[in-house]
Amino acid sequence: MKRISSIIMAAGSGKRMRSKIAKVLHPVAGRPMVWYMASMARRVSDGNVVVVVGHQGQQVKAFLDQEKKVLEPFMTAVQTKQLGTGHAVQQAKAHLLFKGKPVSELCIILNGDTPLLTQSTVEQLISQHRDVQATVTLLTTELESPHGYGRVVRQANGQILKVVEDKDATAEEKSNKEINVGTYVVKSSFLFKALDELKPNNVQGEYYLTDIIRLAVAQGLRVSGMKTADSVECFGVNSREHLAFAEQVMRCRIRSHWLQAGVTMLDPKTTLIDGTVEIGQDTVLYPGVTIEGATKIGSESVVRSHSR
């Protein structure tokens, strides 16, 4: 049995993006959002990686196929109707079973629209899950304005009791600032049984993945939560404004990477570098430089202002 498989939910239509392009194919620093999650899932998983596609699924799959060198082996599952996060994960189930048994001990569940989430945080989530011997471990954070997010409800001792979606929450629950990020580590043996028990008994009429927490608690199983102080990592992209914010954060990370690698930038804030670029040591970038695509710049080079 493998240790870890991954499921990436990438089926949403992204109506607020107002675009003909699937939401997860919108680029952040030169790479589609889904690439960040799929490549990270491949790095932390030794088992199957399943990308659940839906809206414009053929285009998403076509992109993933182009990136086979980085992403293989991976599989795609299709969610033909948008019936909730639980329903999306259900579509991946067949790819994660062999002769009716899970192919891996654990499943990581990720969202295709959270490109700022780092591998380090996911690895910490996995470590906590193992350390406390949990059945379900979820990533949480606190937001000053948590409207629209599922709230994490805890008992007085801090034990997680449930996650309540915003539209189903009471006024008291909505006052809670701790939110569910939508990133999970789950025991596979529990997950696939729990998926069969999900019911659309909510305002949305959807199958909520968060109901697996309620099911685990009802069975007396351990549910763990890892609260990260860096809420930026947990940012989900749902609009063009969100996309612009993610772009700024990612480009700042890229600049920091190259500065630490020995590249000089005379004005980092005006220097734009795609995530696909390679730059040699002791190269100098003048203000207003844009470096895109598969560009490779050698060491000890000078790129002057307004070059693209």
C-alpha positions, 0 to 999 in steps of 0.5 A, a space after each residue: 500500500 502507498 502512503 499518500 494519494 491526492 485529490 485536487 478539486 478543479 471542476 468549478 465554473 468560477 462564475 465570478 471570474 466572468 470568463 470563457 476560460 476555466 477558473 483553474 486555467 487562469 495564470 498566476 505568474 505565468 502558470 495556470 492555478 491548477 499547475 501549482 496544486 497538481 505539481 505540489 500534490 505530485 511532490 508530496 504523494 507517492 500514490 495516485 494524484 486525481 484531478 477532478 475536472 468539470 467545467 471545460 474539463 477537456 481544456 483542463 485535461 489538455 493542459 495537464 497532459 502537456 505537463 506530463 513530465 512534471 505531473 505524471 502519474 496522474 488521473 482525471 475524474 469528471 464531475 458532470 454536475 456541480 453538486 458540491 465538494 463531497 460530490 466532487 471527491 466522490 468522483 475520484 473514488 474509483 481511481 483510489 481503490 483497487 479491488 475495493 480497497 484503498 490504494 494508499 493509507 491517506 488522502 490529501 484533498 486540495 482545491 485547484 484555486 489556492 495557488 498560494 498554498 505552500 508545500 511546507 504547510 501541506 507537509 506540516 499538515 501531514 505530520 500533525 495528522 500522523 503525530 496525533 493519529 487523527 482520522 481527519 485533519 483540516 487546515 484552518 486560519 482566522 480571517 477578520 472578515 470570514 463572510 462566505 467561508 465555512 466556520 470551524 466549530 470547536 468544543 470548550 477543550 478545543 476539539 473540533 466538533 464540525 464545520 458549518 458552511 456560511 449559508 447554513 450558519 447561525 448568527 453566533 457561528 458566523 461571529 466565529 473568525 476561524 474558517 475552514 481552508 478546504 485542505 484535508 488529510 484523511 484516512 482513506 479507509 474512513 474517507 471512502 466509507 464516509 463519502 457514501 453517507 453524505 446527504 444534501 441536507 442543507 440550504 444549497 442542496 449539495 453534498 458537503 465534504 465537511 460533513 465527513 467531520 461530523 461523521 468522524 466525531 459521531 463515531 468517536 474518531 479524532 479530528 485534528 485542526 492545524 491553524 496557520 497564522 499565514 492566512 494569505 496561503 489559504 487564499 482562494 481565487 474566485 474573482 479577478 480581484 482575487 487573481 490580481 492579489 494572488 499574482 502580486 503575492 506569487 511574483 513577490 515570492 519569485 523575486 525573493 527566490 531570485 534575490 536569494 539565488 544571487 540575482 540583483 534587482 535595482 527596483 524589485 517592485 517594478 521587475 516582473 518574472 514568471 515562475 517558468 524563468 531561469 536566471 543565472 547568478 550575478 545577473 543584474 535586472 534594471 527597473 521595469 524589466 519583464 521576463 516571461 515564458 521559458 526564458 533562460 538568462 545566463 550568469 553575469 548578464 545585464 538586462 536594462 530597463 523596459 526590456 521584455 
